[in-house]
Amino acid sequence: MDDRCTNCDVARQLAPGLIAEIGGRSEVVRQPRGAAEERAVRAAAFACPTRSVRPDGGRLAAEWDPFPLALDGTVALCGHNSRQTAGANAYLLRRPEGTQMMIDTPRYGEELAARFAAAGPVTDVLLTHRDHAAHGRQYADRFGARLWIHEGDLAAAPDADRVLRGTEPVEIAAGVVAHPLPGHTEGSVLYVADDTYCFSGDSFYWSRADGDLAVADSVVWYSVTELAASLARTADRLRFAWVLPGHGDRMHRPVPEMARRMRELAARTAALAPRPVDFTAVRW
């Protein structure tokens, strides 16, 4: 692990037990043993936005690249996280008719775009908020797709093809519902597919430290008070089994358990007070 690491947590998500946080950055704490751990470290290397995870000799062989990495038969992790989105995760959502949607974006490259499109045409690029908008137009144009963003963050993608408005949920495609969730930013949005997959952007995530859903209240650009109100309004409407955030861990749990955890998260967030932005205070 080289000194370019920004402590974004991406490598630790993909290679837990092998890469850990030490002194405010990621460190390799154990070398991989066996094929599964080798694959995990290679995935971490190809996802790391600063390319800080390197093998002996420094060269990453192209044939080691596992992305897009299937999480199940419907969702794949894009990897190749971008420094321009602070290392945020992006996803591909496969639809029943064989098309795909991209939720937030990895770094842009023609070879990457061709790889992502190989499983089927990408019809929509869904931005969860302004912080993750960096490559949205490039991918949308490459795919011939519609670019979506909420009006509250429209300044980050003023040429978006579809603009979400207000705070009420709206079905943007069969089985895919956008839930505006102002808080982390004014125009933050959750996208929920098939009452199973919740692409939560930076609104909430699964915390390894807490073993629960969590909000990063030390990194809120708009209003933690508005975030609490958004969660209170939305928690009882949401049904999902997967939480798939931009930053922080992913998790799969039964739908009733996630519904309970969402209600509890809304209650915890209502008790939070505004605080200064402090990236070092996030509990991954």
N, C-alpha and C positions, 0 to 999 in steps of 0.2 A: 504494500500500500504506500503510494508516494505522498509527498507533502502538499499536493493540490487538493486533497480531500476537503470538502466543505461541510462534512457531517450531515449530509442530507438524508441518511438512513436507508437509501436504496439498497446498498450492498448487504446491509444487515437483514433486510427483509428477505432477501433471496438466499443468503447463506448463513442462517442463524446457527450459533454455536461455533462457526468458523471465523466469522467477522463480528466484532463487538465494538461498542463505544468505549474508548479509553481516553481520558483527558480531553474530551470535547471533539474527538474525531474518530473515524473508524480505524480499526487495526485488525490485521490477521492474527488471531489468537491460537489457531491450530491449523496445520496443513490438512488437506482433505485425505480421507482414507476411503478408498473404493470408488467405484464408478459414479454412484449417486452423488457423493460429495464433490467429486470432480465436476460433474454437471452443474451443481449448485454454484460453485465458485466461478465457473465460466459464465454462467448467467449473470452473476453479480458484476463480472468484468465488462460484459457487453451492455449492461444497463447503466453502469456508473457514468454520470454526466461529465465527470472530469477525467475519465479513463485512468483513475488512480489505482485500480486493482489490476496488477500486471503479473504475468508468469515470469519465471527466470528467463532472462534474455529479452524480455519486454514485448515480444511479438504475440499478438492474439491471432491465431489461425482462423480464417473466415469460416471454416467448416465446424468450428466450435460454437458458432452463434446459434442459440436455440430459439430466437424470436422470429415471429410472434409465438409466445409460449402459451399453450392452451391451459386454462384453469379448469375448464370442463368443456363440454361439447358446444357451448354457446359463446363463451367469453374467452378471449386471449389477451395476455399482457403484451404490449408492444415492445417494452424494453427501450434501449437506446435513448434514455432519458436526456433531456436537453438542459444545458446550463441556463438557457433563456427562460425556462419555466421553473427555475430553482430545483431542477431534478425531479419534477412531478411525473408520476406514473400516467400512462395513457393506455387505453383499452380498445379492442375491437369487439363489437357486439354483432353476432351472426343472427340474421333474421330467417324465419321459416322459408321464405321464397328464395334463399340463397344469396341475398345481398348482405351488406355489412354497414354498420355505423361505427365511426371512430369517435371516442369520447376523450377529449383533450388530445394533445399531440406529443409525439416523441420529437427528437431533432429531425430536421428535414434532410433527406437525401434521395436522389432519384432511384438508386438501388433499393433503398428501404421502402419507398413508396410502391415500387413494383412488387416487392415481397409481400407487403400488406394487402395489395390488391389481388394477389394470386388466388386467394380463397374465394373471391367473388367481388363484384362491383361494390364500391363504397358510395353510398347515396347521400350520406349526411356526416358532417363533422360537428359534433356537439361540444361547445365550450361551456365548462362549468362556471367560469368567472374570468376576470380580466388577467389575472396572474398567469394563466395557462393559454393565453391567446397567441403566443409568439408565432407559431408556424401554421395557424389555422387556415389562413388564406392560401398559402402555398399548397397545403394538402388538398383543400377543397378544389382548387383550380386543377391540380394534377388528376384528381379523381373525377372531375366534373360533378362535384357534390355540392349540396347546400351547406352553407356555414351558418350556425346558430349561435346567438348570444342573447343575454337579457339587456333590456334598455338601460338598466342601471350601470352596466359596464360597457355600453356601446362605444365609448371613446377608444377602447382597446381593439375594437374590430368594427370601425365605422362603415365598412363595406360588406357587412354581414348580409346574407341573403334572407334570413329569417330572424326576426327580432321578437323575443318573448316580452310580454308586458304585464305589469301588475303583480299580484301575489297569489292568484288562483292557479291551481294545477290545470294543465292543458295536455290532451293527448296529441302528440306531434306525429305519431305513426301508429299503426296497429300494435297495441301492446306496450307502447313506450310513452310514458307520461313525464312531462317536465314539471317539477315543483319549485317555483321560485322561493329562495330561502335567503333573503337579505340578512347580512350579519358579518360574515368574514369580509365580504365586499358588498357594496350596495346591490350588485347584480348577480350574486351567487345563485346557482341553480342545482338542484338534484335531478338526475334522470333515473327513473325506475322502469325496468323492463320486465314484463311478464310476472309482476308481483314477486320477483325472485332476485333481481340484480339491482342494487342501489349504487349508482355512481355518484359519490357524495362530494367530489371536488375537495375543497379544504374546509367544508362545513363541519364534518366530524369524521372520525376514523376509528380503527381498532387499536387500542393502546396495549402493547405487550406489558408495559410496566403495571398497568391497572387491571389487565385482563378483562377489559370492558370497552364499550363505546366511549369516546371522549371527544371534547372540543379542544382545540389549541387556543385557549383564551389569551395566551401571551402573544399570539400573532393574529390579531384581528384588526383589519384596516378600516372597517366602517363602524361597527357598533356591536359590542357584546350584548347590550340590552336588546337591540333589534334581533340578534341571533337567538336570544332566549325567547322572544315573542314569536319568531318564525318557527322554532322547534315546538313551542306550545300549540301553535296553530296547525302544525303539520304532523306531529307525532302519531296521532290516532288515525291519520289517513294512510300512512305508509305500511306496506306489506312487502317484506323482502327477506331473503335468506342469506344473501351475500352483501357485505359492505365492501365497496371497491373505491377507495379514496385516492386522491391525488398524492397526498403525503400521509405516511403512517401505514400501518399494517392492514392487510385484507383479512377477512374472516368469513367463514361459512357456519351458520348456526340455524336451527329450526326457525321457521317463520314466527311461531308464537313467542319464542324466546327473544328474538330480535324486536318484536313489537313491545314486549315488556321492557327490554333494555332501552328502547327509544323513549318510552314514557319516563323512565328513570333519568335518562340523560336530560330530557327537557326540564325536569324538576331540579337537577343539579345545576344546570346552566342558569336557571332563573335566580339562583343564589349568588351568582358571580358578579363582581364589581368590575368596572373598567380598569384596565392596567396598561402601563406602557408596553409597547412592542419589545419583546425580548426573545429572540430565537433560541437562546441557550436554556430557556425555562421549559421548553416543550418536553413532555414525558412520552417518549416513543414507546 
